[in-house]
Amino acid sequence: MRRHPVLAVFSSLALVLVVHIAAPAARAAGAVDSLSLAAPSWDVTLGGERVYSLSTAFKTFSPAARARLVSERLESLARDSRFDPESIRVVETEFSSDVQAGDLIAIAVIDADTTGTGLDRQSLASQRARLVRAAILQYRDQRSARSLAWDVGASLLATLVLVAGLILITRIRRRVSAALNRWIEARREAIKARTHSILEPDRLLGALAAILRLLATLLCLLMVYSYASFVLGILPWTKGLGGQLRALVLAPLRELGSGFVHHLPGLVFIGVVALVTYYALKLVGFIFAEIGSGRIRLERFYPEWAVPTERIVRLVIVALALVVIYPSIPGSNSLAFKGVSIFLGVLVSLGSSSTVGNLMAGIMVVYMRSYRVGDIIQVGSEMGRVIETDLLATRLRTAWNVDITIPNSTMITSNVINYTREAEGPGLILHTEVSIGYNASWRQVHAMLLRAAANTSGLLKDPAPYVLQRELGNFGVIYQINGFTREPHRMLRIYHELHRNILDQFNEYGVEILTPSYEGDRDTPAVVPKEQWYAPPAIPKGQPGADE
């Protein structure tokens, strides 16, 4: 039995909405004049409703002044209870056909008024006389006690429907919110296991509650709007306000609807082009994925070119699709759309010069194949492993786990040293130099450097390390030890170990290293005796915690 009041409320609300929507259309249909004037026109109104339109001047009166004067006369006649609308008649004169109300000339119809109507002057005057008679009768009927009683009763009914509807919406929202809360609580663990952390039960419940509040608020606003426009439109003194209130919402909706129908063929064309573009991009992605994986091989096209080439092809396809659909975009021919397009184009052209430079440099870098992801490279003073490349920049990760982003314009103008590429062949050569005095035998120095290289893990035995005497300096000989490696990612550790081994060899055999400079002979060479190699706090080799 509880459902009967709810059904009654909704039935009443539906009736009010139907009356609200149908009444303006009916009134408009009854009030519309059969004239269809192309020239600007002004409405003759009575009680806020249009009777007919004027577009011509008469004597010293402009069309607007004529319409205002006739409206005032009709208002005065309608309010005069002694005036009988049936006494309205048409009186012919030499220059006009006058619509007289008693002794008062309410309307003067001249020959210019008939332009575009398809009627002669007498017929047009008779038509307007009928319209005025009907408008006055309707004006008085709307303000009669019986009509006002019906209007007040309808307003009260609409008020009751509004209050009941608002209460009903609030209760339904609360019940649905409580039901959702119980449902989520009963399935909390399952939701946690199946959804992303952003959709955990509490957040999901909050999102659903917010959506419910939004829907309830929109429904309440719709009901209040319908109530206000209905009540204002049903009372004779506020019909103008009701019409304006309806126009605030209905006019934009009508514009949207007519615009959608007008642009529907273009929207269908845009949808077809978008569908074709989507599948073309899917096909391009599949082909280049196969090329990148090596399952499809093209002569002189390297697999590492697949990803950047795919991006370029996708960009070209999307650009062509935009060019094709541009004329079909709603509003593309409007001056506002063109102005915004030009403005955005100017902004892009002014702010993207460096971006375009990096983009072109990125294309050159990719197709020059200077490096790949995973290579150890050096750019200027920065050295690291390539972790990402794109058309705008290259990212390196240094030995200290610091990520460096280098614009591709810098990459193309700097010397790029690729250590990994050399290591893939005979091996990357690591080298270091020491300066030894002339009093040391070069054969002994060679032997010590080669032993230090042989004791260094990461340096290859084949090809074997070798020593070069780079320079006969003023105070000593500069020796360079060279060793091959295929582990460029361990370069710093290999250098570290090689330098320790060189120091141990020269200390063990008592040969002094003169680097950085030589100032004079010492009584004893500047070396560390072997018995002091593990002086505290150093930990002897072989013991836990020793620095190997």
VEXVO-103720 format. One line per 2 residues: their letters; for each residue y, x, z of C-alpha. Coordinates in Angstrom, 3 decimals, decimal comma. Example, Ala and Ser with C-alpha at 12.3 -4.5 7.8 and 13.67 -1.06 7.14 Angstrom:
% VEXVO-103720
AS) -4,500:12,300:7,800; -1,060:13,670:7,140
***
This chain:
% VEXVO-103720
MR) 0,000:0,000:0,000; 2,309:2,970:0,497
RH) 2,467:3,568:-3,221; 4,237:0,276:-3,997
PV) 7,717:1,351:-2,724; 7,427:4,639:-4,588
LA) 6,516:2,855:-7,814; 9,363:0,445:-7,268
VF) 11,835:3,278:-6,767; 10,700:5,041:-9,913
SS) 10,766:1,792:-11,897; 14,316:1,085:-10,760
LA) 15,354:4,652:-11,551; 13,797:4,389:-15,013
LV) 15,631:1,091:-15,607; 18,929:2,650:-14,542
LV) 18,386:5,652:-16,819; 17,462:3,422:-19,782
VH) 20,559:1,299:-19,250; 22,619:4,464:-18,826
IA) 21,389:5,940:-22,094; 21,342:2,731:-24,134
AP) 24,626:1,207:-22,970; 26,945:3,888:-24,440
AA) 25,139:3,699:-27,758; 25,424:-0,100:-27,845
RA) 29,079:-0,077:-26,952; 29,759:2,633:-29,523
AG) 27,918:0,655:-32,194; 29,972:-2,457:-31,448
AV) 33,278:-0,677:-31,337; 32,940:1,572:-34,364
DS) 35,177:0,529:-37,179; 33,788:0,380:-40,692
LS) 36,462:2,813:-41,801; 35,472:6,333:-42,618
LA) 38,659:8,347:-42,983; 38,633:11,955:-43,947
AP) 42,225:12,513:-42,745; 42,976:13,176:-39,061
SW) 43,079:9,870:-37,200; 44,195:8,531:-33,833
DV) 42,352:5,828:-31,920; 43,812:2,493:-30,926
TL) 42,211:1,799:-27,534; 41,974:-1,037:-25,087
GG) 40,676:-0,466:-21,585; 39,642:3,076:-22,498
ER) 37,480:1,935:-25,454; 38,212:2,493:-29,128
VY) 39,151:-0,516:-31,251; 39,941:1,151:-34,599
SL) 41,678:4,276:-35,956; 45,035:4,993:-37,620
ST) 45,830:7,872:-39,947; 49,095:6,860:-41,667
AF) 52,721:6,712:-40,567; 54,918:3,613:-40,746
KT) 58,678:3,872:-41,067; 59,757:6,336:-38,334
FS) 56,484:6,104:-36,413; 53,887:8,840:-36,784
PA) 50,170:7,899:-36,743; 49,906:8,997:-33,109
AR) 52,995:6,974:-32,124; 51,659:3,917:-33,988
AR) 48,306:4,155:-32,226; 49,981:4,528:-28,817
LV) 52,373:1,593:-29,440; 49,590:-0,737:-30,627
SE) 47,411:0,236:-27,647; 50,229:-0,650:-25,257
RL) 50,745:-4,023:-26,969; 47,033:-4,860:-26,809
ES) 46,901:-3,876:-23,126; 49,850:-6,189:-22,387
LA) 48,271:-9,083:-24,295; 44,868:-8,627:-22,633
RD) 46,425:-8,705:-19,155; 48,469:-11,826:-19,901
SR) 46,204:-14,664:-18,745; 48,383:-17,219:-20,605
FD) 47,665:-15,584:-23,961; 44,852:-17,142:-26,017
PE) 43,035:-14,563:-28,225; 42,143:-17,369:-30,644
SI) 45,829:-17,643:-31,564; 45,713:-14,272:-33,304
RV) 46,439:-14,732:-37,018; 47,480:-12,753:-40,104
VE) 50,926:-13,344:-41,587; 51,737:-11,937:-45,033
TE) 55,120:-10,350:-45,793; 56,441:-8,482:-48,804
FS) 55,661:-5,024:-47,413; 52,889:-5,614:-44,845
SD) 50,199:-7,888:-43,519; 51,061:-8,543:-39,880
VQ) 48,537:-9,402:-37,189; 50,522:-11,741:-34,922
AG) 49,690:-12,800:-31,385; 51,921:-15,795:-30,838
DL) 55,419:-14,662:-31,744; 54,591:-10,983:-31,201
IA) 53,610:-8,722:-34,108; 50,688:-6,757:-32,636
IA) 49,710:-4,820:-35,762; 51,402:-4,127:-39,074
VI) 48,993:-3,238:-41,877; 50,595:-1,520:-44,863
DA) 49,220:-0,530:-48,244; 48,807:3,114:-47,170
DT) 46,358:2,035:-44,441; 43,853:0,874:-47,058
TG) 43,342:4,353:-48,555; 39,654:5,252:-48,469
TG) 38,570:1,930:-46,945; 37,596:0,077:-50,128
LD) 39,531:-3,001:-48,887; 42,793:-4,573:-49,913
RQ) 45,626:-5,021:-47,428; 44,849:-8,638:-46,560
SL) 41,149:-7,954:-45,983; 41,901:-4,920:-43,793
AS) 44,385:-6,961:-41,734; 41,795:-9,722:-41,243
QR) 39,210:-7,166:-40,182; 41,531:-5,629:-37,599
AR) 42,500:-9,059:-36,318; 38,811:-9,780:-35,636
LV) 38,407:-6,401:-33,907; 41,469:-7,039:-31,695
RA) 40,283:-10,555:-30,813; 36,825:-9,250:-29,843
AI) 38,272:-6,325:-27,864; 40,559:-8,609:-25,817
LQ) 37,701:-10,991:-25,061; 35,484:-8,073:-24,015
YR) 38,306:-6,612:-21,883; 38,714:-9,879:-19,982
DQ) 34,989:-10,468:-19,665; 34,450:-7,023:-18,139
RS) 37,106:-7,741:-15,514; 35,921:-11,215:-14,635
AR) 34,588:-11,890:-11,149; 31,066:-12,464:-12,436
SL) 30,974:-9,163:-14,397; 32,485:-7,208:-11,527
AW) 29,885:-8,675:-9,167; 27,108:-7,584:-11,521
DV) 28,676:-4,126:-11,871; 29,003:-3,690:-8,098
GA) 25,419:-4,880:-7,623; 24,165:-2,437:-10,272
SL) 26,139:0,365:-8,601; 24,616:-0,452:-5,213
LA) 21,143:-0,541:-6,756; 21,789:2,809:-8,418
TL) 22,946:4,203:-5,060; 19,731:3,038:-3,383
VL) 17,666:4,533:-6,209; 19,564:7,823:-5,876
VA) 19,014:8,065:-2,121; 15,343:7,087:-2,430
GL) 14,844:9,557:-5,278; 16,430:12,430:-3,344
IL) 14,313:11,678:-0,275; 11,182:11,379:-2,416
IT) 11,837:14,688:-4,204; 12,394:16,461:-0,880
RI) 9,158:15,086:0,604; 7,132:15,893:-2,509
RR) 8,466:19,450:-2,516; 7,541:19,930:1,135
RV) 4,041:18,532:0,638; 3,406:20,648:-2,460
SA) 4,729:23,732:-0,655; 2,420:23,067:2,304
AL) -0,554:22,529:-0,030; 0,186:25,810:-1,821
NR) 0,447:27,586:1,522; -2,955:26,266:2,605
WI) -4,504:27,163:-0,775; -3,182:30,737:-0,694
EA) -4,204:31,239:2,934; -7,744:30,090:2,115
RR) -7,961:32,583:-0,762; -5,873:35,433:0,644
EA) -8,578:38,094:0,375; -9,598:37,042:-3,145
IK) -5,978:37,167:-4,310; -5,536:40,654:-2,837
AR) -8,642:41,870:-4,647; -7,758:40,400:-8,047
TH) -3,991:40,737:-8,401; -1,472:43,544:-8,561
SI) 0,365:44,561:-5,401; 3,500:42,832:-6,670
LE) 1,545:39,537:-6,528; 0,134:39,934:-3,038
PD) -0,300:36,596:-1,194; 2,996:36,625:0,725
RL) 5,036:37,550:-2,335; 3,150:35,036:-4,477
LG) 3,808:32,303:-1,935; 7,490:33,204:-1,800
AL) 7,765:33,149:-5,605; 6,054:29,749:-5,861
AA) 8,252:28,341:-3,094; 11,363:29,583:-4,912
IL) 10,174:27,938:-8,144; 9,554:24,671:-6,322
RL) 13,018:24,765:-4,755; 14,558:25,427:-8,159
LA) 12,709:22,521:-9,779; 13,607:20,191:-6,906
TL) 17,265:21,243:-7,101; 17,357:20,650:-10,857
LC) 15,814:17,189:-10,437; 18,316:16,322:-7,699
LL) 21,229:17,507:-9,842; 19,912:15,459:-12,788
MV) 19,696:12,367:-10,613; 23,200:12,875:-9,199
YS) 24,586:13,414:-12,702; 22,860:10,286:-14,034
YA) 24,060:8,286:-11,035; 27,686:9,442:-11,349
SF) 27,902:8,875:-15,098; 26,214:5,456:-14,778
VL) 28,428:4,215:-11,941; 31,616:5,539:-13,523
GI) 30,644:4,124:-16,897; 29,752:0,650:-15,655
LP) 33,055:-0,074:-13,894; 35,872:-1,052:-16,299
WT) 38,513:1,154:-14,644; 36,443:4,351:-14,795
KG) 34,705:3,991:-18,164; 36,779:6,823:-19,605
LG) 35,681:9,187:-16,837; 32,064:8,140:-17,340
GQ) 32,270:8,866:-21,045; 33,835:12,274:-20,410
LR) 31,149:13,091:-17,853; 28,383:12,162:-20,293
AL) 30,046:14,186:-23,040; 30,021:17,305:-20,851
VL) 26,214:17,420:-21,022; 25,162:15,202:-23,906
AP) 27,530:16,707:-26,476; 26,161:20,258:-26,063
LR) 22,611:18,867:-26,128; 23,346:16,994:-29,345
EL) 24,850:20,154:-30,825; 21,770:22,132:-29,839
GS) 19,456:19,500:-31,275; 21,307:19,212:-34,583
GF) 21,619:22,983:-34,795; 17,909:23,394:-34,186
VH) 17,060:20,884:-36,927; 19,533:22,537:-39,307
HL) 18,158:26,027:-38,678; 14,497:25,001:-38,484
PG) 13,587:26,375:-41,964; 15,215:29,691:-41,088
LV) 13,403:29,809:-37,750; 10,087:29,176:-39,501
FI) 10,862:32,023:-41,915; 11,723:34,311:-38,975
GV) 8,431:33,371:-37,304; 6,451:34,196:-40,458
VA) 8,192:37,559:-40,856; 7,649:38,332:-37,162
LV) 3,938:37,500:-37,495; 3,535:39,698:-40,583
TY) 5,459:42,511:-38,879; 3,285:42,260:-35,775
YA) 0,046:42,663:-37,707; 1,564:45,417:-39,865
LK) 2,430:47,344:-36,682; -1,106:46,768:-35,367
LV) -2,552:48,159:-38,615; -0,240:51,188:-38,547
GF) -1,156:51,849:-34,902; -4,887:51,690:-35,696
IF) -4,609:54,049:-38,705; -2,592:56,698:-36,881
AE) -4,808:56,429:-33,794; -7,782:57,263:-36,026
IG) -5,860:60,173:-37,559; -4,886:61,463:-34,110
SG) -8,478:61,313:-32,874; -9,709:63,180:-35,965
RI) -11,884:60,355:-37,287; -9,615:60,138:-40,341
RL) -8,602:63,463:-41,887; -5,819:63,930:-44,394
ER) -5,224:67,181:-46,220; -2,289:69,141:-44,780
FY) -1,631:66,410:-42,212; -2,310:67,661:-38,685
PE) -3,574:65,346:-35,920; -0,614:66,178:-33,661
WA) 1,660:64,639:-36,281; 0,017:61,226:-35,834
VP) 2,033:59,962:-32,831; 5,548:60,924:-34,039
TE) 4,798:59,775:-37,579; 3,561:56,451:-36,227
RI) 6,822:56,011:-34,320; 8,865:56,718:-37,428
VR) 6,814:54,288:-39,543; 7,060:51,592:-36,839
LV) 10,837:52,079:-36,699; 11,102:51,722:-40,486
IV) 8,937:48,559:-40,493; 10,968:46,928:-37,700
AL) 14,250:47,886:-39,413; 13,094:46,345:-42,696
AL) 11,987:43,180:-40,871; 15,409:42,877:-39,211
VV) 17,149:43,306:-42,562; 14,968:40,570:-44,075
IY) 15,467:38,036:-41,261; 19,152:38,761:-40,608
PS) 20,499:36,051:-42,989; 18,188:33,478:-41,356
IP) 19,340:34,182:-37,783; 21,288:31,136:-36,485
GS) 24,985:31,934:-36,468; 24,661:35,161:-38,448
NS) 27,337:33,989:-40,902; 29,844:33,115:-38,185
LA) 32,897:35,286:-37,661; 32,031:35,733:-33,963
FK) 28,550:37,045:-34,797; 29,947:39,423:-37,411
GV) 32,648:40,612:-35,031; 30,150:41,349:-32,266
SI) 27,879:43,129:-34,767; 30,742:45,338:-35,957
FL) 31,796:46,068:-32,373; 28,263:47,066:-31,368
GV) 27,964:49,183:-34,501; 31,157:51,054:-33,644
LV) 29,947:51,635:-30,070; 26,596:52,941:-31,296
SL) 28,186:55,215:-33,899; 30,636:56,668:-31,363
GS) 28,139:57,155:-28,561; 25,001:58,175:-30,417
SS) 26,033:61,348:-32,238; 24,174:63,592:-29,778
TV) 21,242:61,157:-29,706; 20,941:61,207:-33,483
GN) 21,163:65,017:-33,407; 18,361:65,196:-30,862
LM) 16,351:62,693:-32,893; 16,598:64,731:-36,095
AG) 15,878:67,924:-34,173; 12,842:66,252:-32,601
IM) 11,487:65,378:-36,039; 11,958:68,995:-37,155
VV) 10,287:70,336:-34,005; 7,286:68,063:-34,441
YM) 6,671:68,940:-38,046; 7,331:72,670:-37,523
RS) 4,396:72,653:-35,051; 6,074:75,185:-32,777
YR) 4,170:73,920:-29,742; 1,912:71,146:-28,516
VG) 1,373:69,340:-25,241; -0,395:71,739:-22,884
DI) 1,020:74,939:-24,432; 2,723:77,545:-22,257
IQ) 6,098:78,260:-23,853; 9,370:79,947:-22,997
VG) 12,734:78,542:-24,119; 15,573:80,882:-23,263
SE) 15,143:81,683:-19,590; 12,874:78,704:-18,897
MG) 9,080:79,036:-19,082; 6,454:76,410:-18,373
RV) 3,694:74,176:-19,672; 4,607:71,416:-22,148
IE) 3,752:68,085:-20,498; 5,494:65,678:-22,871
TD) 7,192:65,690:-26,255; 9,058:62,904:-28,009
LL) 11,725:62,590:-30,663; 14,598:63,138:-28,216
AT) 13,501:65,768:-25,681; 10,698:68,043:-24,472
RL) 9,566:68,264:-20,859; 8,235:71,470:-19,303
RT) 6,540:71,991:-15,940; 7,190:75,431:-14,517
AW) 4,900:77,516:-12,341; 6,788:76,105:-9,339
NV) 5,913:72,477:-10,331; 9,485:71,793:-11,425
DI) 9,874:69,472:-14,410; 12,568:70,510:-16,883
TI) 13,790:68,218:-19,667; 15,207:70,123:-22,635
PN) 16,977:68,239:-25,491; 15,370:68,839:-28,843
ST) 18,691:70,030:-30,236; 18,373:72,962:-27,810
MI) 14,743:73,499:-28,804; 15,658:73,806:-32,478
TS) 18,499:76,270:-31,866; 16,711:78,483:-29,294
NV) 13,942:81,042:-29,603; 10,698:79,364:-28,564
IN) 7,914:81,731:-27,438; 4,485:80,109:-27,500
YT) 2,107:82,076:-25,273; -0,803:79,675:-25,760
RE) -0,784:79,992:-29,532; -1,206:83,792:-29,296
AE) -3,921:83,456:-26,680; -6,038:81,388:-29,062
GP) -6,402:84,408:-31,394; -7,236:87,954:-30,281
GL) -5,463:87,240:-27,009; -2,002:87,275:-25,508
IL) -0,790:90,785:-24,598; 0,672:91,154:-21,107
HT) 2,545:94,365:-20,434; 4,483:96,075:-17,689
EV) 6,263:99,446:-17,447; 6,532:102,240:-14,887
SI) 8,669:105,382:-14,879; 6,812:108,583:-13,823
GY) 8,210:112,100:-13,427; 7,510:114,939:-15,834
NA) 5,560:116,767:-13,139; 2,704:114,221:-13,460
SW) 0,046:114,666:-16,143; 0,265:111,953:-18,717
RQ) -3,525:111,908:-18,930; -3,733:111,180:-15,217
VH) -1,111:108,427:-15,546; -3,013:106,868:-18,457
AM) -6,217:106,902:-16,457; -4,627:105,303:-13,396
LL) -2,960:102,547:-15,450; -6,208:101,785:-17,302
RA) -8,111:101,618:-13,992; -5,479:99,241:-12,619
AA) -5,854:97,026:-15,707; -9,662:97,149:-15,478
NT) -9,492:95,941:-11,859; -7,253:92,983:-12,798
SG) -9,061:89,670:-13,291; -7,845:87,743:-16,308
LL) -7,397:90,806:-18,545; -10,037:91,097:-21,264
KD) -12,404:94,052:-21,522; -12,574:93,521:-25,285
PA) -10,087:94,205:-26,751; -9,595:96,916:-24,134
PY) -6,260:97,585:-22,413; -4,193:100,485:-23,742
VL) -1,206:102,578:-22,624; 1,924:103,420:-24,592
QR) 4,441:106,126:-23,681; 7,518:104,140:-24,570
EL) 10,240:106,674:-23,841; 10,868:110,232:-22,730
GN) 13,797:109,568:-20,445; 16,268:111,896:-18,771
FG) 14,381:111,931:-15,488; 10,899:110,666:-16,329
VI) 8,465:109,209:-18,827; 8,261:105,442:-19,263
YQ) 4,635:104,292:-19,566; 3,628:100,781:-20,665
IN) 0,234:99,291:-19,847; -0,904:96,518:-22,221
GF) -3,783:94,123:-21,613; -5,161:91,119:-23,469
TR) -5,695:87,683:-21,881; -6,683:84,196:-22,969
EP) -5,328:82,577:-19,811; -1,579:82,238:-20,341
HR) -1,417:79,567:-17,623; -2,330:82,329:-15,110
ML) 0,264:84,760:-16,425; 2,219:85,111:-13,196
RI) -0,945:85,581:-11,102; -2,250:88,216:-13,550
YH) 1,041:90,114:-13,404; 0,970:89,859:-9,623
EL) -2,534:91,331:-9,433; -1,812:94,026:-12,047
HR) 1,264:95,225:-10,162; -0,707:95,428:-6,885
NI) -3,437:97,453:-8,593; -0,892:99,858:-10,122
LD) 0,672:100,452:-6,715; -2,763:101,087:-5,162
QF) -3,756:103,555:-7,909; -0,556:105,593:-7,720
NE) -0,558:105,628:-3,924; -4,222:106,660:-3,854
YG) -3,644:109,683:-6,100; -0,243:110,568:-4,658
VE) 1,787:110,069:-7,832; 5,350:108,917:-7,208
IL) 6,860:106,039:-9,246; 10,483:106,888:-10,044
TP) 11,593:103,372:-10,884; 14,387:102,329:-10,706
SY) 16,127:105,734:-10,906; 15,686:109,452:-10,215
EG) 18,218:111,401:-8,167; 16,374:114,536:-7,082
DR) 13,082:116,103:-6,052; 11,725:115,353:-2,568
DT) 9,746:117,622:-0,322; 7,008:114,998:-0,244
PA) 6,356:112,303:-2,851; 7,392:108,710:-1,994
VV) 3,900:107,277:-1,772; 1,943:105,285:0,837
PK) -1,083:107,208:2,192; -4,363:105,329:1,898
EQ) -4,845:105,236:5,651; -1,616:103,186:5,924
WY) -2,474:100,596:3,263; -3,493:98,061:5,904
AP) -0,926:98,840:8,599; -0,270:95,805:10,861
PA) 0,218:92,952:10,295; -1,777:93,427:7,050
IP) -5,441:92,362:7,285; -8,010:94,893:5,979
KG) -9,908:93,981:2,851; -13,106:92,035:3,489
QP) -11,870:90,393:6,691; -10,952:86,669:6,934
GA) -7,394:85,998:5,744; -7,054:89,299:3,882
DE) -4,704:89,375:0,920; -7,087:90,231:-1,888
***
